[in-house]
C-alpha cells in the first residue's frame, strides 16, 4: 500500500521513447541564403565544444489503484543530464571533460493525485496529466538538460554549445545550438529538396528561417534558423543531422556557427560497430551518455530497493 492506494509493479517497462525526438507543427518561412550547398569551415585555431545531453532509465512501471477501483499508470524513473567539454586537437581525459552531472529520481503517475505520501527511496512523487513516457521526456529535456545548458552557457570556456534535440523555449537568450539526430520532417520546399542529395560529407544546406507554432513559442513569436549537415558519404537522410539556433543571434552568427558545425561534426562521428545510432550519435555524446548511466547507480540494486519498499 502507498497511503490509500494499492500499488502493483509491472515486470515490463513502459514504451520508451527516449531515442525519439517528436517535432511539433512548424512553418517554413524562407531560405536565408542562396539555394546551393555550402562547404564546412575548419577553424584555424583549436576550438572547444560543449555537448549537453541526458539519459533516462525506467526502474519499474507501475499501477496505482484507489479505494474506488480506479487505476492510474506510472513509472519509477531515474534521469541524468550533463555536459562533456571537448577540446578539438587535444587529448581529452574523461574525468576532466565531464561537467557536473545532475541525477533526479521520480515516481511519475498519470493523474492529478494530491494525496500520495512521500517515498523513502529518494523518488519524488510527480503527478502528470499526459502520457507518462512523454512527460518523463519533458522533465528530462525541459528541466534537467535546460538547467545544465544554462549553467554551461554562463561560462566562457567553449566555442560552441550543442544541446540534444530541438531547442527548448527556456534557452532563449543563449547561443545554444540544437542538434536533432532523428529527421522526421523536412524544413524546405519540395522543389528545394534536391539540395539534400547534392550534399557531400562536410557540407551543409543553406540556412532556413523557421517560425515555430508551438504553444508558448507561438505567443512569443519565437523564430529559429535551421540547416542540415552531411556527416558521412552515405545515401539518404540517414547521413544527415539538422541543427538550429534562435533567430535572435543574427544571421551572420548563424552562418558562422553553421559553417563550423559542417566542418567539425563529421570528424566526431561514431561507427555502427560502436553505436547502433551511428553516425548521428557523435562520439562525445556517446561518452557522455555512458558517463551519465553510471551515475544512475546499479539497476538491479535500485529495483530491489523498490521491491522491498512496496512489498514489505
N, C-alpha and C positions, 0 to 999 in steps of 0.2 A: 504493500500500500504506500501511497505517496499522499499524505493528508487524507482527503476524502476520495481520492482517485485510486482505482486499481491500475497497475502498470504491468504491461507484458512486453518482454523483449522479443524482437523478431530476429531469427538466426540469419536472415539475409539483409543485404543493405538496400536502402532506398536508391532509386535510379540516380546515378551520379553524373551530373552534367558539368563536372569540373573542367573538362577539356573543351567544352563548347562555349563559344562567345556569342550570345544572342544579340543581334543588332536590331534596333528598333527601326521604325519607318524613318526615312531620311529624304531629303530633297536635293537633287543635283542642281547646282547653281550655274557654274560655268568653268571653263578652263581658265586658269590664271597665267598660262604660258602657251607658246605655240605647240600644236599637237605633233610633237616629234619625240623620240627617245632622247634622254639626257644622260651623259656619262657621269658616273660617280667620281668624287674627288678624294684622292688620297692625301690627307693633311700632311704638310711638310714637317710639322712638329708632332711629337707623340701626344696623343690625346687620352683623356680619361673618361670612361663611360660608366655611369651608374645604371644598373638594371634593377627594377623593382618588380617583385612577383610574390605570389602566395601559394600555399597548398592547403588542401582540406582532407580530412580523414574522417569517415563515418565509423564511430566506435560501435554503435548499435542503433538499429532502427527500433522504434517502439510504438506502442499504443497506450493511450490513457483512456480509462472508462469512468465516467462519473456515476453518481448514485442512480440516475435515471436510465442508465444503459447506453448513453450516447458516447461514442468513441472518438478520439482525436489522435491523428497520426503525428509522429515526431521522430526525432533522432538525437542521440548523443554525438556531438561532433567536436573535433579538435581542429583549430585553424592556426596557421602560421603565416607570417609575412615578414619580408626583409629585403635587403638590397645587397648586391655584390658590386664592388668597385673594381673595374678592370682598367689597368694602365697598359695601353697597347704598346708593343715593342719592348716590354719588360716582363720579367718573371713575376707572376702573381701568386703569392702564397695564400692558401685558402683562409687561414685564420686572420691574416691581415686584410683580406679583401672583403670579408663579410661584415655588413653593417648590423648593428644590434637587432636580433630577431624579436618579433612580437608573437607570443603564443596566447590564444584565448580558447576556452572550452565552454560549450553551450549545450544545454538541453533545449532544443528548439521544438515547439509544439504548435501545430496549426489549430488556431482557435484562440480567441482573446480571453483566456482564462486568467483570473486575477488572484486566485487563492491557492496557487501551487506553492507548497513550502520550499524553502531553500534546501539545496543539497549539500552534503558534506565533502564532496569529491572535487570541488573547485569548478563544477559545471554551473554556469549562470543560467537560470531558467529564463527562456525568452519566448513568449507567445507571439505568433506571427499570423498575418491574415492570408497570405498567398501560399503557393506551393512550397513545401518545406525545402526542397533542394534549391529552388531559385532564391529563396530568402537567405539560405546559407551562403550562396554565392554573392548575394548583395552585401551581406555583412563583411565577407572577405574583401570584396572589391571596394565598397564604398566607405568602409570604416578602417580596417587594418591596413590595406595597401595604400589608401589615401594618407593615413597617418604617417606611414613610413616615407612615402614620396614627399610629403610636405617637410618632414624633418631633413631629408636629404637636400631638398631644394633650398633650404636656408643656408646650406654650406656653400663653399666656393671651390671645392677640390675636384670638380668634374667639368667636362666639356659638354657632355650630353647626359640627359636624364631620361631613360627609356622605361616606360611603365607598361606592364602587361595589359592588353586589351584596349578597348576604346576608352578615351579619357573621361573620367568622372567630372561632372559639373563642379564638384567640390575642389578640383585642382585649378580652377580658373585663377588667373593671375600668376601662374607659374609657366616655365618654359618646358614643361614635360612633353615628351613625345610618346604618343600612344602606339603600341606595337600589336597589331592584330594578326594572329597566326592563321586563323581559320577564315577564309574568304567565303562569305555566303551570298553577298550581293555586290554588283559592280557599280561603282560610283562614276559612271560615264555614259555618254550616249552610245547607242548600239553602233552608230557609224564610226565611232572612235575606238571601239573595242579591238580593232586590228593592232593598235599600239602594243597591247599586251603580248601578242605573238611575235612582234618585232623586237622585243627587248632581248638583250643579251646579258649574260651574267655581269653584275656590277653596274647595270643601267637602271634608270627609273623612268616612270611616266612623267608627263607634265603635272604640275601641281593643280589640283582641282579644288574649287571652293564649294563647300557643302554647308547647307543650313539644316541643322537637326531640328526635327519637330517632335520632341520627346518630353512631355510634361513640363518640368521647370525650365528646361532648355528653350522651349518654345516661348515661354513667358519672358525669359531674359534675353531672347534673340541671340542665342549662342551660335556662332558660326565657326567653322574649322576649315583648315587646309588639309588635304589628304593627297597621298601619292602611293604608287606601287613600286616595289623594288624587286628585281630579279636576283635571287640568291644563288641559283645554280644554272647549269645549262640544260636542265630537264625541260620537258614539254608541259604545257598546261599550267593551270593556276597552282598546282602542287609545288611549283618552284618560286612562287611569289609570296610576298607579305605586303600588307597595307600598313602605312604609318599615317599619323595625323598630329597636328598641333592646333592650338587655339588661334583663330584668325587675328586676335589682338596682338600677337607678337610681331605682326607685319609681314608682308610678302617677301621682302629681302631676307629677313631672318629665316623664314620658312624655306626659301630656296637654298640658303647656306646649309641648313640642317638636312634638307633632302639630299643634297649633293654628298654630304659626309656619310649619311646612312647608306647610300648606294655604294659608296667606295669602301666602307668599313665592314658592314654587316656580313657580306659574303665571305669574309675571312674568318668569321666566328661560327660558321655553320657546323652542325653535327651531322654525322653519317647514320645511315639506317641501322648499322650494327651497334651503334652507340645509343640510339634513341629511336623508337618507332615513330616519333613525331618529327623526325628529321625531314627537311633541313630547317624548318621554321623554329623548332625549339633549340635556340642557339646554345653553344657550349656553356657560356657563363650562366644562362638561365637554368640549364640542367644542373649545374653545380650548385646553384642557389637552392633549387628545389630539393636536392639530396640533403643539403645542409639543414634546411628547414624541417624536413621529415624526421631527421634525427632529433631535433628539438621538440617534436611532438611526444617523445617518450615511447616506451615499449607498448606496441599494440596489444599484445597478449596480457600484459600486466594491467593496463587500463581497463580492458574488458573484464578481467577477473574482479577488479575493484567494483565495477558497476554491478556485476552479478551478485557479489557479496552484499552490496547495499540494498539491492532490490529484493533479493530472495532470502535475506537474513531473517 
